[in-house]
Amino acid sequence: MAECLLNIDLGELPDEDERLYTYAQVANIACGGHAGDEHSMLRALEACARHGTRAGAHPSFEDRANFGRQEVQVAPEVLRGQVAAQCARLMTLATDVGVPVRYAKPHGALYHAANREPALARAVVDGVVESLGTGITFIGPGSGALREAARAMGLAYAREGFADRGTRPDGSLIPRGQPGAVLTDPSVARENALRLALGGTVDTLCVHGDSPGAVELAREVRAVLDVLSLRTEPLGEGALRLVLPERLERRGVLESLKAEPGVVDVVVGEEHACVYFDPAAPPEDPRRVLGRLVVASTPLTEPPFVVVRVRYDGPDLPRVAERVGLAEDDVALLHASREYTVRTVGFLPGFAYLGEVDSRIAVPRLSTPRPRVPALSVGIAGRRTGIYPVASPGGWNLIATAVDFTAFRPDSGAVLGLGTRVLFERVD
């Protein structure tokens, strides 16, 4: 699946939130036509440098009074000079900052007018190339005069969709000022992002930096695009592994992938998911499945909640207390004072990795594992805690013993599954 990038129109507002640069993969920087000046362009370029955001020029009709959103009658040769001058201003500052300008995208009314009129499209593209060269990617509509002009100049071209704009039934944008033109609901933006990215007709999605709630919109759209661009690694003919972003709720990942036709088994860890399937009938690309999971507004069923009664009598409790500089009783209190969630299940059947342990009692695992740890021992390893379901070798710091706890049930298997909430109750 080809990566779809998030581009955001930036450098337009004096109180712009820098978090937008952490979500943008491409920043279209206003360069004086509709907004922006030397100070704002410099600030935007420095933000790109801090956050690794790719910089692009965002030229416009010379119309600051109307923010470049009204069409201006201007001769093509004049327009070419205006676009070249705007891009040159940005390029000069970018050279000083050390940030390359590798993208260009017309703003507002110029975007639409140039896409209708081949002469204007050629003027815009020629002006961009005059100042930025031919090594840039031009961002514009999926079809029309701009695409043809960019291709005629040998430029790379990225077809654009808009995650924060409403569309008519024919796919065209609802004009600004009309109801539904600007979207502010993050859930609708997520749905737009998924639909457009999976439709195969766009290479990049836009969020406008001056939209109400732009930071939240950008965060949600980027989350969808990140999932759709997850790295997958084949594990033979009948399995693959995905690297999971932190945002994805692991129990939802497990349930969504296991429900797919053709999937034989799914193993979800803290950082990866492995999907096993019949090579003769491979399932849908799991990235699409997880993209729908990000968009879905239906909450998961409430995860199971388990109370585990424990006696703090583990052989490593004194050593843990000494290492962290606390009394043994304080270690026990901190361990039992919070609710944990099963983050993953391994290395034994039913062995649940629970997080997060209070940082004040987090200690590394033993340098030399024990050859045998008694069943139902409760241990700590880093920020994780867990219960040994059966006797086995192990290197966790043993601080307690689970009392009256059954790790497996005949009807449902392991009691502690992915997402299960766990509370330790101290008993004497």
MARFI-41644 format. One record per residue (C-alpha): residue in three letters; x, y, z. Coordinates in steps of 0.2 Angstrom, whole numbers. Layout:
<nodes>
+-----+-------+-------+-------+
|   r |    xx |    yy |    zz |
+-----+-------+-------+-------+
| ALA |     X |     Y |     Z |
...
+-----+-------+-------+-------+
</nodes>
This chain:
<nodes>
+-----+-------+-------+-------+
|   r |    xx |    yy |    zz |
+-----+-------+-------+-------+
| MET |     0 |     0 |     0 |
| ALA |     7 |    17 |    -5 |
| GLU |    10 |    29 |     8 |
| CYS |    -2 |    44 |     9 |
| LEU |     6 |    59 |    17 |
| LEU |    -3 |    73 |    27 |
| ASN |     0 |    90 |    21 |
| ILE |    -5 |   105 |    32 |
| ASP |    -7 |   124 |    26 |
| LEU |     4 |   133 |    39 |
| GLY |    13 |   150 |    42 |
| GLU |    -4 |   159 |    41 |
| LEU |    -8 |   164 |    59 |
| PRO |     1 |   173 |    72 |
| ASP |    -4 |   161 |    86 |
| GLU |    -1 |   145 |    76 |
| ASP |     0 |   130 |    87 |
| GLU |    17 |   121 |    84 |
| ARG |    10 |   104 |    87 |
| LEU |     3 |   105 |    69 |
| TYR |    21 |   103 |    63 |
| THR |    22 |    87 |    73 |
| TYR |     8 |    80 |    63 |
| ALA |    11 |    87 |    46 |
| GLN |    23 |    77 |    35 |
| VAL |    23 |    92 |    23 |
| ALA |    20 |   110 |    28 |
| ASN |    14 |   121 |    15 |
| ILE |    21 |   138 |    20 |
| ALA |    12 |   154 |    16 |
| CYS |    25 |   165 |     7 |
| GLY |    17 |   182 |     7 |
| GLY |     3 |   182 |    -6 |
| HIS |   -12 |   178 |     5 |
| ALA |    -3 |   178 |    22 |
| GLY |    15 |   177 |    29 |
| ASP |    30 |   188 |    30 |
| GLU |    48 |   185 |    33 |
| HIS |    46 |   182 |    52 |
| SER |    32 |   170 |    50 |
| MET |    41 |   160 |    36 |
| LEU |    57 |   159 |    46 |
| ARG |    47 |   153 |    61 |
| ALA |    38 |   140 |    51 |
| LEU |    55 |   134 |    43 |
| GLU |    63 |   133 |    60 |
| ALA |    48 |   122 |    66 |
| CYS |    50 |   111 |    51 |
| ALA |    68 |   109 |    56 |
| ARG |    64 |   105 |    74 |
| HIS |    51 |    92 |    70 |
| GLY |    58 |    84 |    54 |
| THR |    43 |    91 |    43 |
| ARG |    46 |    93 |    25 |
| ALA |    44 |   111 |    19 |
| GLY |    33 |   117 |     4 |
| ALA |    29 |   133 |    -4 |
| HIS |    11 |   139 |    -4 |
| PRO |    10 |   153 |   -16 |
| SER |    -6 |   163 |   -19 |
| PHE |   -15 |   177 |   -29 |
| GLU |    -8 |   193 |   -22 |
| ASP |   -23 |   196 |   -11 |
| ARG |   -20 |   198 |     7 |
| ALA |   -36 |   207 |    10 |
| ASN |   -46 |   192 |     5 |
| PHE |   -34 |   179 |    12 |
| GLY |   -32 |   173 |    -6 |
| ARG |   -49 |   165 |    -7 |
| GLN |   -56 |   176 |   -20 |
| GLU |   -51 |   175 |   -39 |
| VAL |   -41 |   189 |   -45 |
| GLN |   -40 |   193 |   -64 |
| VAL |   -21 |   194 |   -68 |
| ALA |   -12 |   191 |   -84 |
| PRO |    -2 |   174 |   -85 |
| GLU |    14 |   183 |   -87 |
| VAL |    11 |   194 |   -71 |
| LEU |     5 |   179 |   -61 |
| ARG |    21 |   169 |   -66 |
| GLY |    31 |   183 |   -59 |
| GLN |    21 |   184 |   -43 |
| VAL |    22 |   166 |   -39 |
| ALA |    41 |   166 |   -43 |
| ALA |    44 |   180 |   -31 |
| GLN |    34 |   172 |   -17 |
| CYS |    43 |   155 |   -19 |
| ALA |    60 |   164 |   -20 |
| ARG |    57 |   173 |    -3 |
| LEU |    53 |   157 |     5 |
| MET |    68 |   148 |    -4 |
| THR |    80 |   162 |     2 |
| LEU |    75 |   160 |    20 |
| ALA |    75 |   141 |    19 |
| THR |    93 |   141 |    13 |
| ASP |    98 |   151 |    28 |
| VAL |    89 |   139 |    40 |
| GLY |    96 |   123 |    30 |
| VAL |    78 |   116 |    26 |
| PRO |    76 |   111 |     8 |
| VAL |    59 |   116 |     0 |
| ARG |    54 |   101 |   -10 |
| TYR |    35 |   104 |   -12 |
| ALA |    24 |   117 |   -19 |
| LYS |     5 |   119 |   -19 |
| PRO |    -6 |   134 |   -24 |
| HIS |   -17 |   142 |   -11 |
| GLY |   -36 |   145 |   -11 |
| ALA |   -43 |   153 |   -27 |
| LEU |   -27 |   151 |   -36 |
| TYR |   -28 |   132 |   -34 |
| HIS |   -45 |   131 |   -42 |
| ALA |   -43 |   145 |   -55 |
| ALA |   -26 |   138 |   -62 |
| ASN |   -34 |   120 |   -62 |
| ARG |   -47 |   127 |   -74 |
| GLU |   -36 |   138 |   -85 |
| PRO |   -21 |   130 |   -94 |
| ALA |   -13 |   147 |   -96 |
| LEU |   -14 |   150 |   -78 |
| ALA |    -8 |   133 |   -73 |
| ARG |     7 |   135 |   -84 |
| ALA |    11 |   152 |   -76 |
| VAL |    10 |   144 |   -59 |
| VAL |    21 |   129 |   -63 |
| ASP |    33 |   140 |   -72 |
| GLY |    34 |   152 |   -58 |
| VAL |    37 |   138 |   -45 |
| VAL |    51 |   130 |   -56 |
| GLU |    59 |   147 |   -59 |
| SER |    62 |   149 |   -40 |
| LEU |    62 |   131 |   -34 |
| GLY |    69 |   121 |   -48 |
| THR |    62 |   104 |   -55 |
| GLY |    66 |    93 |   -40 |
| ILE |    50 |    97 |   -31 |
| THR |    34 |    88 |   -30 |
| PHE |    19 |    98 |   -35 |
| ILE |     3 |    96 |   -24 |
| GLY |   -14 |    98 |   -33 |
| PRO |   -30 |    91 |   -39 |
| GLY |   -32 |    74 |   -45 |
| SER |   -35 |    79 |   -63 |
| GLY |   -35 |    96 |   -72 |
| ALA |   -24 |   109 |   -80 |
| LEU |   -12 |   110 |   -65 |
| ARG |    -8 |    91 |   -66 |
| GLU |    -5 |    92 |   -85 |
| ALA |     6 |   108 |   -83 |
| ALA |    17 |   100 |   -69 |
| ARG |    19 |    84 |   -79 |
| ALA |    24 |    94 |   -95 |
| MET |    38 |   101 |   -84 |
| GLY |    43 |    84 |   -78 |
| LEU |    38 |    87 |   -60 |
| ALA |    33 |    74 |   -48 |
| TYR |    14 |    76 |   -44 |
| ALA |     4 |    72 |   -28 |
| ARG |   -15 |    71 |   -30 |
| GLU |   -23 |    79 |   -16 |
| GLY |   -39 |    76 |    -5 |
| PHE |   -46 |    86 |     9 |
| ALA |   -49 |    78 |    25 |
| ASP |   -57 |    94 |    33 |
| ARG |   -68 |    99 |    19 |
| GLY |   -86 |    93 |    14 |
| THR |   -89 |    87 |    -4 |
| ARG |  -104 |    87 |   -16 |
| PRO |  -111 |    71 |   -23 |
| ASP |   -99 |    73 |   -38 |
| GLY |   -84 |    74 |   -27 |
| SER |   -81 |    93 |   -29 |
| LEU |   -78 |   104 |   -13 |
| ILE |   -93 |   113 |    -6 |
| PRO |   -88 |   131 |    -8 |
| ARG |   -83 |   140 |     8 |
| GLY |   -97 |   150 |    16 |
| GLN |  -109 |   136 |    12 |
| PRO |  -116 |   124 |    26 |
| GLY |  -105 |   109 |    27 |
| ALA |   -90 |   117 |    18 |
| VAL |   -78 |   116 |    33 |
| LEU |   -78 |   100 |    44 |
| THR |   -74 |   102 |    62 |
| ASP |   -79 |    85 |    69 |
| PRO |   -63 |    74 |    71 |
| SER |   -73 |    58 |    68 |
| VAL |   -79 |    64 |    51 |
| ALA |   -61 |    69 |    47 |
| ARG |   -56 |    52 |    51 |
| GLU |   -69 |    44 |    40 |
| ASN |   -64 |    56 |    26 |
| ALA |   -46 |    51 |    28 |
| LEU |   -49 |    33 |    28 |
| ARG |   -61 |    34 |    13 |
| LEU |   -49 |    45 |     2 |
| ALA |   -33 |    35 |     7 |
| LEU |   -41 |    18 |     3 |
| GLY |   -49 |    25 |   -13 |
| GLY |   -33 |    25 |   -22 |
| THR |   -36 |    42 |   -30 |
| VAL |   -25 |    53 |   -19 |
| ASP |    -7 |    53 |   -13 |
| THR |    -9 |    66 |     0 |
| LEU |   -22 |    73 |    12 |
| CYS |   -24 |    91 |    18 |
| VAL |   -29 |    99 |    34 |
| HIS |   -30 |   118 |    34 |
| GLY |   -20 |   125 |    49 |
| ASP |   -33 |   139 |    51 |
| SER |   -48 |   127 |    53 |
| PRO |   -56 |   127 |    70 |
| GLY |   -49 |   113 |    80 |
| ALA |   -35 |   110 |    67 |
| VAL |   -23 |   102 |    80 |
| GLU |   -36 |    88 |    84 |
| LEU |   -41 |    86 |    66 |
| ALA |   -23 |    84 |    61 |
| ARG |   -19 |    72 |    75 |
| GLU |   -34 |    61 |    70 |
| VAL |   -30 |    61 |    52 |
| ARG |   -12 |    57 |    55 |
| ALA |   -17 |    43 |    66 |
| VAL |   -27 |    35 |    51 |
| LEU |   -13 |    38 |    39 |
| ASP |     0 |    31 |    50 |
| VAL |   -10 |    15 |    52 |
| LEU |   -12 |    13 |    33 |
| SER |     6 |    15 |    31 |
| LEU |    12 |     2 |    44 |
| ARG |    27 |    -8 |    40 |
| THR |    23 |   -26 |    37 |
| GLU |    36 |   -40 |    36 |
| PRO |    31 |   -57 |    28 |
| LEU |    35 |   -72 |    39 |
| GLY |    35 |   -86 |    26 |
| GLU |    20 |   -88 |    15 |
| GLY |     6 |   -89 |    28 |
| ALA |    10 |   -76 |    40 |
| LEU |    16 |   -58 |    42 |
| ARG |    20 |   -46 |    56 |
| LEU |    15 |   -27 |    58 |
| VAL |    24 |   -14 |    69 |
| LEU |    10 |    -7 |    79 |
| PRO |     9 |    12 |    84 |
| GLU |     6 |    15 |   103 |
| ARG |   -11 |    23 |    99 |
| LEU |   -19 |     7 |    94 |
| GLU |   -28 |    -2 |   108 |
| ARG |   -21 |   -20 |   108 |
| ARG |   -37 |   -29 |   112 |
| GLY |   -46 |   -20 |    98 |
| VAL |   -32 |   -25 |    86 |
| LEU |   -33 |   -43 |    92 |
| GLU |   -52 |   -44 |    90 |
| SER |   -52 |   -35 |    73 |
| LEU |   -39 |   -45 |    65 |
| LYS |   -46 |   -62 |    71 |
| ALA |   -63 |   -58 |    64 |
| GLU |   -56 |   -57 |    46 |
| PRO |   -60 |   -71 |    35 |
| GLY |   -45 |   -82 |    31 |
| VAL |   -36 |   -77 |    47 |
| VAL |   -31 |   -93 |    57 |
| ASP |   -23 |   -85 |    72 |
| VAL |   -17 |   -68 |    78 |
| VAL |    -3 |   -65 |    91 |
| VAL |    -3 |   -47 |    98 |
| GLY |    12 |   -40 |   108 |
| GLU |    17 |   -23 |   114 |
| GLU |    25 |   -18 |    98 |
| HIS |    20 |   -30 |    85 |
| ALA |     5 |   -41 |    79 |
| CYS |     8 |   -57 |    69 |
| VAL |    -6 |   -63 |    58 |
| TYR |    -7 |   -81 |    52 |
| PHE |   -17 |   -86 |    37 |
| ASP |   -20 |   -99 |    24 |
| PRO |    -8 |   -95 |    10 |
| ALA |   -21 |  -101 |    -3 |
| ALA |   -34 |   -88 |     4 |
| PRO |   -25 |   -73 |    11 |
| PRO |   -36 |   -61 |    21 |
| GLU |   -38 |   -42 |    17 |
| ASP |   -23 |   -31 |    20 |
| PRO |   -23 |   -30 |    39 |
| ARG |   -18 |   -11 |    38 |
| ARG |   -35 |    -8 |    30 |
| VAL |   -43 |   -18 |    44 |
| LEU |   -34 |    -8 |    57 |
| GLY |   -38 |     9 |    48 |
| ARG |   -56 |     5 |    50 |
| LEU |   -53 |     1 |    69 |
| VAL |   -46 |    19 |    71 |
| VAL |   -61 |    26 |    63 |
| ALA |   -74 |    16 |    71 |
| SER |   -84 |    25 |    84 |
| THR |   -92 |    10 |    92 |
| PRO |   -82 |     7 |   108 |
| LEU |   -76 |   -10 |   112 |
| THR |   -85 |   -21 |   125 |
| GLU |   -80 |   -17 |   143 |
| PRO |   -64 |   -28 |   146 |
| PRO |   -65 |   -40 |   160 |
| PHE |   -60 |   -34 |   178 |
| VAL |   -51 |   -47 |   189 |
| VAL |   -46 |   -44 |   207 |
| VAL |   -31 |   -55 |   213 |
| ARG |   -28 |   -57 |   231 |
| VAL |   -10 |   -57 |   235 |
| ARG |     1 |   -60 |   250 |
| TYR |    17 |   -49 |   250 |
| ASP |    30 |   -63 |   255 |
| GLY |    41 |   -65 |   240 |
| PRO |    59 |   -69 |   242 |
| ASP |    65 |   -54 |   233 |
| LEU |    54 |   -41 |   242 |
| PRO |    68 |   -36 |   254 |
| ARG |    80 |   -34 |   240 |
| VAL |    68 |   -23 |   229 |
| ALA |    64 |   -12 |   244 |
| GLU |    83 |    -9 |   248 |
| ARG |    86 |    -6 |   229 |
| VAL |    73 |     8 |   228 |
| GLY |    76 |    15 |   245 |
| LEU |    59 |    11 |   252 |
| ALA |    52 |     0 |   266 |
| GLU |    45 |   -17 |   261 |
| ASP |    28 |   -11 |   267 |
| ASP |    29 |     4 |   255 |
| VAL |    34 |    -7 |   240 |
| ALA |    18 |   -18 |   244 |
| LEU |     7 |    -2 |   245 |
| LEU |    13 |     5 |   229 |
| HIS |    11 |   -11 |   220 |
| ALA |    -7 |   -14 |   226 |
| SER |   -12 |     4 |   224 |
| ARG |   -16 |     5 |   205 |
| GLU |   -26 |    -4 |   192 |
| TYR |   -16 |   -13 |   179 |
| THR |   -20 |   -18 |   161 |
| VAL |   -14 |   -34 |   152 |
| ARG |    -2 |   -27 |   139 |
| THR |     3 |   -43 |   131 |
| VAL |     3 |   -62 |   134 |
| GLY |    19 |   -73 |   134 |
| PHE |    32 |   -81 |   137 |
| LEU |    21 |   -95 |   145 |
| PRO |     3 |   -99 |   141 |
| GLY |    -7 |   -87 |   152 |
| PHE |     8 |   -77 |   158 |
| ALA |     1 |   -59 |   157 |
| TYR |    12 |   -44 |   156 |
| LEU |     3 |   -30 |   167 |
| GLY |     8 |   -12 |   166 |
| GLU |    12 |     0 |   172 |
| VAL |    21 |    -2 |   188 |
| ASP |    24 |    14 |   199 |
| SER |    40 |    20 |   193 |
| ARG |    46 |    21 |   211 |
| ILE |    47 |     2 |   212 |
| ALA |    52 |    -2 |   195 |
| VAL |    67 |   -13 |   195 |
| PRO |    76 |   -23 |   181 |
| ARG |    74 |   -42 |   180 |
| LEU |    87 |   -53 |   188 |
| SER |   104 |   -54 |   180 |
| THR |   103 |   -73 |   182 |
| PRO |    85 |   -82 |   180 |
| ARG |    80 |   -94 |   193 |
| PRO |    78 |  -112 |   187 |
| ARG |    61 |  -114 |   195 |
| VAL |    49 |  -101 |   200 |
| PRO |    34 |  -107 |   210 |
| ALA |    17 |  -106 |   202 |
| LEU |     7 |   -90 |   207 |
| SER |    22 |   -80 |   211 |
| VAL |    20 |   -62 |   208 |
| GLY |    35 |   -53 |   201 |
| ILE |    41 |   -36 |   194 |
| ALA |    52 |   -33 |   179 |
| GLY |    55 |   -15 |   174 |
| ARG |    38 |    -6 |   173 |
| ARG |    29 |   -23 |   171 |
| THR |    22 |   -35 |   184 |
| GLY |    14 |   -52 |   182 |
| ILE |     9 |   -69 |   189 |
| TYR |    18 |   -85 |   185 |
| PRO |     3 |   -96 |   180 |
| VAL |    13 |  -112 |   182 |
| ALA |    30 |  -117 |   189 |
| SER |    44 |  -112 |   177 |
| PRO |    61 |  -104 |   175 |
| GLY |    60 |   -85 |   177 |
| GLY |    70 |   -70 |   180 |
| TRP |    57 |   -58 |   188 |
| ASN |    59 |   -50 |   205 |
| LEU |    47 |   -61 |   216 |
| ILE |    38 |   -49 |   229 |
| ALA |    22 |   -58 |   232 |
| THR |    11 |   -74 |   230 |
| ALA |    -7 |   -74 |   223 |
| VAL |   -19 |   -82 |   234 |
| ASP |   -34 |   -92 |   229 |
| PHE |   -31 |   -88 |   210 |
| THR |   -34 |   -99 |   196 |
| ALA |   -24 |   -95 |   180 |
| PHE |   -35 |  -106 |   168 |
| ARG |   -53 |  -110 |   167 |
| PRO |   -59 |  -126 |   158 |
| ASP |   -72 |  -116 |   148 |
| SER |   -63 |  -101 |   143 |
| GLY |   -44 |  -104 |   145 |
| ALA |   -32 |   -91 |   152 |
| VAL |   -41 |   -79 |   165 |
| LEU |   -29 |   -64 |   160 |
| GLY |   -31 |   -60 |   142 |
| LEU |   -26 |   -45 |   132 |
| GLY |   -34 |   -29 |   139 |
| THR |   -40 |   -37 |   155 |
| ARG |   -40 |   -25 |   170 |
| VAL |   -32 |   -31 |   186 |
| LEU |   -31 |   -25 |   203 |
| PHE |   -21 |   -33 |   217 |
| GLU |   -29 |   -34 |   234 |
| ARG |   -17 |   -36 |   248 |
| VAL |   -21 |   -49 |   261 |
| ASP |   -11 |   -55 |   277 |
+-----+-------+-------+-------+
</nodes>
